[in-house]
Amino acid sequence: MNFSTIVRKNFLYNAKKYLSLYFVNSLTVAILFMFGSLLYNPDVLRQVGDTTLYGIVRFALVGVVLFSFVFITYSNLSFLKYRSKEFGMYITLGMTTKNLIKMLFLENVGIFAVSLASGLVTGGVFGKLFFMGLNQILISKPISFELNGSSLLLSSGIFLIVFSGNFIFNMLYLRKISIVDVLQAAKKREIMKSSVVMGSLAILVFAASVFLLPQLMLGKLFDEATLIIIILIVLTMVTPYVIFGTLISVVKSVMKHFKKTYNNNLIVMSNLSHRFLSYKTTMYIVSLLMAGALFFIGMTYAMYATTDENNDRDHPFDVMFVESNRFNQMDDGEIKSILTKQGSTVEQNETLEILQLPEFRDYGGSWVLWDTHAAISSEGNYNRHMGTSYSLSPSQALFARVHQENREYAVPDNVLAVMDPELISEELREKGSKDDLLKALEGYPVTEYKSGSIKVVSEPYINSVQTANAYFGHALVVDDIVYEQIKAAAAESQVIKAHLVKGDIREAGFQALVQALRERNGFDSSYWNSPSQQHEYQTDGKRTTFEALRPIYKDEQLKSQLETNGTIFFIIIFLGSLFAIASGVVLYHKVLSDIDDHKESLLSLKRIGVTRLEIIVIVSKELAVTFFLPSIFGVGLGLYYFYVLFSNQNLVGQLVEKAALVASLFLVLQVVFYFVSRRKYVSELGKYL
């Protein structure tokens, strides 16, 4: 029998063993091809090129490339260990390391060719489905799927580089390892002792960190606790590594107090003690993969699923536009007439006068420029607009904001300066003491408010949007007399009016209002054709300013947010799915590569009279714990981080509920991997039992 015959017979004999490796490589090529087709699609380049959304696509591709390298390398190394006994047999028969490397090279070339071909075909087929799904989200500007050479070269080139680097790594591994190591690789066991005390301490530290982190994030314990928050985050990520290695020892020490339960599971617990010690790194990686996948997919899905609720929160009024002393001048009666002529129903049509002034705030003794166009309203105007009855003294103020948050918020000491924002010097833009600030503002009328004299309320008094080159979503409401004094000193351009309309506003009515304002301002038909048009004229400051005056339409904003959030979710779901699949594959390879390690202990059970069926039951319990414990832990950790991130939002309950749906799908995926691994494991053990 010559070398080529050995290679051919070996490849045919191990064909089933190559399936998981082929699946990993083919999946990687398909994902790379789909992302490449999105990255180089002409419609995408034309519509979202050089935008944040396109940046997310590029970032996702980088993530896929890094993931591909780690994932393929881990799979190949695990497969190499799985075949260690086979390599040892070849060496004893006289095959050299050079022959082994040559055999691996031929095998890898075959796997590379088949994986690349099937991956490209799969990527092309599912790429079409990918774009069909994406176009269900992109209502206004659908993207057509096109096969292009750039995506083909990208996916093939990256895969070739990753695969070549991986083969070189494996080749160095085979050159470095000794014959004795190869022959004994399957019999090596990780000899370690787990500490019950260390495990118990790790569990307590983890539990305390999990409890304290959201409390600190909401400011319930300390106002400034950034360092402590970072430490707690690190602890919640590090302590699970210790917990996985010592958990069974801790559980056994507790179960010893329950004799019947302990005796019924003695064999399983003993085997799990070793398995958890040797698997702790793998289980820790799996839990982090699951946590990361759930966090990112859950976050983007929750953002997409709650877009409607967030849009309602951000836009209490269906139409809003800002009137200045030069543009958008129109009275309430005319606005209502234009809208109703197009079949719209107007329920509320109000105008809120606002002053725009530079505001400086005190943050830890350093005074900073907080906003160049801070919104200031009078208590009388605000009360009439909202139907409230706030009564403020000259030294008091009300900080009204649209967003409602769970964390208590206190406005620091602030200073309002009656000056033209264009005249703000570099000195005023830098941090400094209050004395330095007041000295720089000498000659300008200023109004000061102490933190304790500012009441914070959350009320839907205006739309929370960026328009007319300023942010509207919070305002400082001051005493009427103070307001009139400030207004008298302010420039005419600093007095604006926010027109706010609520009702059943039709698209035709809004477009008629846009056209009327466009004509009133003297703009031609090239202005205000879309809400994102101002970004197309970023190099033209004057045109950008005019485009920013376009009215805000709630339904238009909803459509835009649905497209943006949906596209991000659709892209991130592929990255998260890779992490979820990887977690199952990592455990699958680890379990199969360690079959020989556990063979002897299972054969010992057979010698003392344990039946084959009883051994399978024991193995099934061990695998179930091995698969589901890190998966459930990772899912829980991902949901926890998700909750902590959004704990300040009043919609946190709805967001976590949406993320929990994603978590359930991940667990179903792990169930599939468990049964596949169990079947393979039992099949391999059947040779010895």
N, C-alpha and C positions, 0 to 999 in steps of 0.2 A: 504493500500500500504506500503510494507516494504522497508527497505533501499536499498536492492539489486535491487528491481524493479525501484526505483527512479534513481539509477545509470544507469541501463540499458536503461530506457526511455530517460534519459538526454543525454546519449551518442548517441543514435540513432537520437534524435531530433537535436543535435548539430553536426551531422556527417559532414555536409558541412563546418561548421565553423572550423573543425579540419584539413581541407585539407591543408591550408597554413602552419600550424604547422607541419603537416606530411611531406610536401614538403621540408621545411627547414631541418628537421632532416634527412630525407632520402638522400637529397643532400649532407649533411655533411658526412654521413657514406660512400657514394659512392666516394667522393673526398678523404677521408682518406684511403679508401681501394686502390684506384688507386695509390696514392702516396706511400703507403706501398708496393705495388707490384713492384713499381719502385725502392724503397729504398733497398729492400731485394732481388731483382732479381739477380741470380748468374752471368749472363752476365754483368750486370752493375757493380757489385762488382769486377769482374775480369778485366773489361776494364777501369773503371774510379774511382775505389776505392782509397780513400785518395788523391783525386785531388780537384782542385777548383770547377770543375763542380759537383762533388759529394757533395761538401760542399754547393753548391747552392740548391741541392735537399733537403738536411737536413734543410737548412734555410727555404726553402719553406714549408716544413712539419711543422716546428715550427710556421710559420705564419698561416698555416691552422688550427692548434690546437688552437692558441690564438683567431683567428677569429671565430672558431666554438663555443668557450665558450661565447664570447660576443654576437654573432649572435643568438644562441639558447636562451640565457638568455633574451635578448631584446625581442625576438619574444614571449616567454612565459609570460613575464611581460605585454607586450601589450595585449596579449590574455586574461590575468587575468583581466586587466582593462576593456576590452571589455565585460567581463561577470560579472562585478561588480554588475549590477542591478539584475542579476540572483542569485548571492550569497546573496544579500540582501533579496530577496524573500524567499530563503531557510531558512535564519536565522529567519525571521518573522514567518515562519511556525514551528519553534521549533528546527531546525537543529543546532547543536553546531559546534564550530570551529573544534573540533575533527572529527566530521562527515564530514565537508567540506574537511579537510585534507585527510581523508580516501577516499572520493570520488575522489579527485584530484589524489591521489596515484594510484587508480585503473585505472583511465583514462590514467595517464602517463605510467603505465605499458603496457597498450594496445598500446599506441602510440609508446612506446619504442620498443616493440616486432615487430610491423608491420614495423616501420621505419628501424630497424636494418636488418630485413629479406630482405625487398625490396631494401634497400641501398646496401647490399652485392651483391644481384643479379644484380642490376644496375651497381655497381662498376665492377663486373666481366665482364658484357657484354661490357660496355663502356671502361673498361680497355683493352680489346682486341683491340678495335678501337683506343684507345690511343696509344698502341704500334705499331699498323699498321701505324698510322700517323707519329709516331716518327721514324719509320724505313724508311719512305720516305725521311727523312732528313739525317739519319745515313747511308750514302752510303756505306762506307767501312766495318763497323762492325755492322750489324743489331742485334737487341736484341729480343729474343723470349719471349713471354708472358707466365708466369708460375704462377699458383695458388699455394701459399705456406702458411703454417700455421702462419708464422711470420706476414704477412700482415693482415691476418684474426684476429689474436690476437691484433695487433696494432690498427686497426680500431675499433674493438669491445670494447677493453679496454678503449681507449680514449673516445669513445662515451659514455660508461657507466659512466666514471668519470665525464664527462661534464654534462651528463643528471642527475646524482645523485646530483652533486653540485647545479645544477639549481633547482631541486625539493626541496632540503633543503632550498635554498634561498626563494623559493615561500612559503614554509611552515612557515618560520620565518615571512614572509610578512603577511600571513593570521593571525598568532598568535598576531602580533603586532597591526594590524589595528582594530579599534573599530567598533561596529555595526553601529553607526551613520555614520562613515566614509564610510563604505561599501554601505549603503543605499543612501548616498548623493554623492558618487563618480561620478556617471554619470551626476550630476547637477553642479559639481564644474567647475568654469570657471576661467581662469587665469586673474586676475584683474591687469592690468598694463596700464600705459600710455606711448605712444611712443613720443619721442621728435624729432620734425622736425629739430631743430638745431643740435642735436646730430647725427641724420641720415645724414644730409647734410655734417657735419664735417667728419663723417666716410667715406662717398663717396669721398670727396676731398682727405683725407689722403690715401685711397686705390688707387685712380687714380694717385696721386703723387708717391706713392711707386712703382706702376707698371711701371711708366715711368722712374724713376730714377734707378731701379735695373739693367736692362741690360746695361745702360750707365756706371754704376760703374763696372759691370763685365767686360766690354771691356776696362776699364781704361780711359774713355773719360773725367771723371771729376776729379778723384783723383787717384794717383798711388797706395797708400796703404789705402784701405778703408774696411778692413775685418769686423770691428765692425759695420760700417754703413750698410754693406751688410746684416749682420745677423739681424740687427734691421728692415730693410726693408722687409726681408723675413717673419719675425714674424708679421709685420704689415699687409702684404698681406694675412696672414692666420687668423689673429685675427679680423680685421675690418669687414669681411663678417658677423660675428655673430651679430654685431650691425646693419649692413645694413639690414639683413633679418628682424629684429624686427621693423625697422623704415621706411622701403622702401615705404610701402603703404601710410604712413602719408606724406612722402615727395612727392610722386606722386600725392596724393590728393591735396596737397597745390599748386602744379603746375597746375593740371587740373581745379582748381577753376577759373583760368583765361580763361578757355575755357568752357563756361556755358553749351553749348549743349552736348558736350562730357561728361562733369561731370554729368549732369542730367540723361543721358542715361545709365550711369554705376553706379549710386548712390548706389543702393542696393548691387551690386557686390563688390564695393569698401568698403562699410561699413562692409560687412561680412568678406572680406579679411583682414581688419584691425585687427579684433580679431583673425582670423585664423593665420595670420603671427606672432602675438604676442605669441600665444600658441604653434605655430609650429616652432618658430625660432631655437630652439635647434635641433629639428629633421631635419629641412631644412639645417642647418649648417653641421650636421653630413653627410647628403646625399651629399652635395656639396663636402665635403672632401673625401668621399668614391669614388665619381665619378672622382675627380681630381687625387686621388691616383691610381685608376684603369687605367685611361687613361695614366697617367705618366709612369707607369711601363710597361703596355702592349705596349703603343706607343713607348717607348724607345727601348724595345727589338725587336719589329716588325720592327722599322725603321733601327735598327742595322742589322737585318737579311736581309731586303729588299735592303739595300744599301751595302751589303757585296762586291758585284762585283766592285762597284765604289770605295769603300775604298781599295780593293785589288789592283786596278789599280793605285791608288794614292800612296800606300805604296810600290808598286813594279813596278817602271818604266821599269825595265829590267826583262826579263823572267827567266834568270839564273844568279846567283851570287855565287861566292865562294871566300874565302880569302886565299891567298898564303903567307906563312911565310918562314923564312930561313930554315925550316926543313920539312914542310908539304905542300901538294897540289901544288907542283912545276910543272907547265905546261905552255907552251907558247901559244899565241893566235892561231897560225897556227894549232897546234895539237888539240886545243879545237874545232876549226871549222871543222877540218877533222872528228873528232869523231861524231859530231852532224850531219853533212851532210850525212855521210854514213848510218844513220838511217832514212833518209828522211826528216830531219829538214832543214829549210831555215834560214840562219843567215844574218840578216840585219845590225847589229852593233855588233862588238866584240872588246872591249877595255879593257885596264888595267889602273887603277888609283893607283899611289903610295901614300901611306898614312903613316905618322908617328903617333905612339901612345904614348902620354905623359900624366903624371898627370897634371891636370888643377885645379887651385884654383881661386875662385871668391869672390868678395866683395858684401855681402848682408847686407846693412844697417850698415856698419862699421865693420861687423864681416866677417872674411875671412874663407871660408869653402872649403873642398876638394869636387869639383864638379864632377870630373870623374877621375878614375885612368887610363883610356885608351882613353883619348880625341883624336879625329881624327884631324890631322893637314895635310894640303895639300899646295902645292906651287901654286902661281898664274899662272905660266907657265903650269904646269900639268893640272890645273883646266880649264884654257882657252882652251887648246887643246882638252880636254875631252868634254867640253860643247859648244865649238865654240863661246865663249865670248871673250871680250877684256878688262877685268878689269886690271887696272894699279894701283899698290899699292906701297906706300913708305914704308921704313923700320918700321915706327911707326904706319902704318895702317894695318887693317885686314878686312877680309870679313867673316861673319858668314853665311854659306850656310846651309839651311835646306830643307828637302823634303816637309814637311807639310806646307801648306799655311793656315794662321790663320787670322781672322778679327781684332784681337787685335794687336795694335802696340807693338812690342817687342824690347827691348833694352838690349843688352848684357852688364852686369856690368863690371867694371874693373877686369882684370884677370891676372894671372901669370902662365906661362908655365915653368915647371921644368923638366930638362933633368935628369931623374933618373929612376931606376928600380922600377916599381910599387910594387914589392915584398918587397922593403926596406922602404916603407912608414911607419913611426912610428906612435904610438898612438897620439903623440903630434901634428903631422900634420893632423890627422883625426879629431881633436877637433877644435871647433871654437876659433878664436883668432884675435888679431890685426894684421895689416900688418907688423909691426916691429917684432912681435913674429914669424910670418910666415917666413919672410926673414932670421931671425936668425936661425930658424930650418932648412932652406934650404941652409945655409952657406956651401960652398964647391961644390954646384951643380950649373951648368949654368942655369940661369933663363931669361925669356923674358917676359916683361910686356906690356900690352895694355890697354889704357884708353877707357872707355865706348864710348866717343864721337868719337873715331877713328875707331870704329868697325861698318861696314855697314852690315845690315841684309838683306838677299835675300832668296826667296823661289824658289828653282829650283830642278827639278827631276834628280839630278846628280848621285844618288845611290839608292839602295833599303833601305827602312826604316825597318830594321830588327835587331834582336839580333842573332848574329852568331859569332863563334870563340871567345866566352867569352867576347864579346864587343858589344856595340850598334852602329849601322851604320844608320844614318838618319840626322846627322848634322856634320859639320866640320868647323874648323877655317882655312881659306885660308890666307896665309901670303906671304910677299915679297919673291922672289926667293933667294936673297942673304941670308936673315934671315933663310929661310928654309934649305939651304945648310949648314949654320953654325950649326943649331940645329941637322941636320942629322949627321954631322961629329962627334958631341959629344954623340949622342945616341948609344945605343947598337944595334947590328945587329938584335936582336929579336924584336926590336921596329919598324923596317921598314917592312911594309907589302904591299901587292898588292891586290887590289880588282878587280877581273875579272868580267866583266859585259857584258852579252850577251843579245841581243834583236832580236826577229824574231819569226818565226813559229816553235817553239821548241816542237817536239813530245815527248811523254812519253818514247818511246824506246830510243830516242837520249839522254835524260837526264839520264836514267838508265845506258846507255853505258858510259857516262861521269863519273857517280858515281863509276862504276866498275873500270874504268881506274885509277881514283884517289885513289880508295881503294887499288888497286894493287901497285900503285906508292908509297903510304905511308907505305906499308907492313902490312896492316890490313887484317884480315881474313874475311870470309863471314858473321860473326856475327855482324859486324859493319855496321852502316848506312842503316839499313833496313827500317827505317821510320823516319820522322822528329822529332817525339816525343820520340825517343828511348833513348835520353840522360837522360830523367827524370827517366828512369828505373835503372840508375846507379848513383843516387845521392850520395850514400855512398862511391862510388869509384871515387875519385877526378880525377885520371889519365884517367880513362875510360870516364868520363864525358867531360873532355877537348878534347879528341879525337873525341867523338861523336859530339861535338859542331862544328867541322870543316866541317861537311857534307854540300854540296852545297845546296843553296836555289832555289827552283823551284816554280815559280809564280802559276802555275796551282795546284800544290800540296798544297800551302798555301791557295788558294781559297777554295779548297775542305775542308780543315781542319777548316777554319773560318766559312764556311757554316754549317758544322756539329755542331760546338760549338755554334754559334749564333742561329742556328735553334733550338737546344736542349734547350737552355736557354729561347728562346721565347716560345717554346711549353710548357715548365713548368710554366713560369710566366703567360701565358695566362689563366691558370686555377685559379691562385690566383687573377688576375685582374677580371676574370669573376665572382668570388665570391663576390668581392667588388661591381661590377656593379649590380649583382642580389640582393645583400643585400640592395643597395640604393633603389631599387624599393620595396622590401619587407618591409623595414623600413617605408616608406611612406604609403604603403598599410595597415599595422597594425595601424599606427597612425590615418589614415583617418577613418578606421572602428571603432576603439575604441572611437572615438569622435563623432559618429553619434548622440547619445543621447544629446550631448552638443549642437548640432546645430538643433535638432529637433524642439525645441520650437520656435526658430526664424523663421524657415521655415513654421511652422503651423500658426504663426502670419501673415505671408504674405498671406497664404491661406484665413485667416479670413477677410482680407481687399480686397479680390477679385482677387488675383493673381492666375491664372490657374495652374493646375498641370504641363502642358507643359512648361509654363514660369518658374516655379520653377526648373524644370529639366534643362532648359537652364542656369539659374543662377548658379545652382550647378555645371554644366559642366564647366562653365567659371572659377569658383573658383578652382575646381580640376585641371583644365588645368594649371592655373597659379601656383598652389601649387606643381604640379608634374614637370613641365617643367622649371620653373625659377631656382630652385637649380640644376637641371640636366644640363641645359645650362651653368649656372654659373660655376659648377664644371668642366664641359668639357673645358670651356674656361680657367679656372685656371690651369687645367692639361696641356693644350696646351701651356699656357704661361710659366709655369715652365720648360716644355720640351724645349721651345725656348731659355729660359735663360741659361739652362744647356749646350746647344749646340751652343750658339750664337757665340762662338769663331771659329767654324768650317766653312769652306767655303761651305760645303754641308748642311748647316742648313736649307736652303729652301726645299731641297729634303726630309730631315728628318721630317720636320714639315708637309709636304704634306702627307707622309706615316702615320704619327700619326693622321692626320685629317681623314683618312679613318677609323681608329679604332674609332674615336670620332663619326662618323656618325652611326656606328653599335651600339654604346652605346645609342645614342638618339633613334634609332629604338626600342631598348629593353625597354626604358622608355615609348615609345608610347604604347607598348603592356601592360605594367604594368598600364598605365593610363586607358586604355579601360577596363581592368579587374577590376580595383578599381572602376571605374565609374559605371560599370554594377552592381557590388555588392552594391555600395552605393545607387544607385537608387532603387535597389531591396529592400533594407532595409527600405528606406524612403517610399516605396510604401505601407507599412503597416499602415502608418499614413496619407498619402495624399489622 
